[in-house]
């Protein structure tokens, strides 16, 4: 399945918008320079007291639909 790398830096305050449902999709730019969008709920497992920070791999299917978001580095 296709994959892209994303470096995310989301503060706890910024994450609150995703958590409350005010924002339902995350928009980011991949390391390859592509603009991507994925469900905000995919961030929840990666949240800690400092927010969400690190290098992630976004996996999607042939129809460009979200499959998984995995942390791959700090």
C-alpha positions as CSV (number, residue, x, y, z in Angstrom):
1,X,0.0,0.0,0.0
2,X,1.2,3.5,-0.7
3,X,2.8,5.4,2.2
4,X,4.0,9.0,2.9
5,X,6.1,10.4,5.7
6,X,4.8,13.3,7.7
7,X,6.5,15.4,10.4
8,X,3.8,16.5,12.9
9,X,4.1,19.1,15.6
10,X,0.7,19.7,17.3
11,X,0.5,21.3,20.7
12,X,-2.1,20.1,23.3
13,X,-4.0,23.4,22.7
14,X,-4.2,22.8,18.9
15,X,-5.1,19.1,19.5
16,X,-8.2,20.3,21.5
17,X,-9.9,21.4,18.3
18,X,-9.5,17.8,16.9
19,X,-10.6,16.2,20.2
20,X,-13.8,18.2,20.6
21,X,-14.8,17.4,17.0
22,X,-14.6,21.1,15.8
23,X,-12.0,19.9,13.2
24,X,-12.6,16.4,11.8
25,X,-9.7,16.2,9.3
26,X,-6.0,16.9,9.7
27,X,-4.2,18.6,6.8
28,X,-0.5,18.3,6.5
29,X,2.3,18.4,4.0
30,X,4.3,15.2,3.5
31,X,8.1,15.1,3.4
32,X,7.7,14.5,-0.3
33,X,5.9,17.8,-0.6
34,X,2.3,16.5,-1.1
35,X,-0.6,18.0,0.8
36,X,-2.6,15.3,2.5
37,X,-5.7,15.0,4.6
38,X,-6.7,12.2,7.1
39,X,-9.2,11.7,9.9
40,X,-8.4,13.6,13.1
41,X,-9.3,10.4,15.1
42,X,-6.1,8.8,13.8
43,X,-4.1,11.2,16.1
44,X,-5.6,10.0,19.3
45,X,-3.3,7.0,20.0
46,X,-0.3,9.3,19.5
47,X,-1.3,12.0,22.0
48,X,0.8,12.6,25.1
49,X,1.0,15.4,27.7
50,X,3.1,17.5,25.2
51,X,0.8,17.1,22.3
52,X,1.7,15.1,19.1
53,X,5.3,15.5,17.8
54,X,7.4,13.3,15.6
55,X,7.8,11.6,12.3
56,X,4.8,9.5,11.1
57,X,4.0,7.2,8.2
58,X,0.6,7.7,6.6
59,X,-0.7,4.6,4.8
60,X,-3.5,4.7,2.3
61,X,-5.1,2.4,-0.2
62,X,-5.2,2.4,-4.0
63,X,-8.3,4.7,-3.8
64,X,-6.3,7.2,-1.7
65,X,-8.3,6.4,1.4
66,X,-6.8,6.4,4.9
67,X,-5.6,3.0,6.2
68,X,-3.2,3.8,9.1
69,X,-1.0,6.4,10.8
70,X,2.1,5.1,12.5
71,X,4.8,6.9,14.5
72,X,8.2,6.0,13.0
73,X,10.5,8.5,14.8
74,X,10.8,11.3,17.2
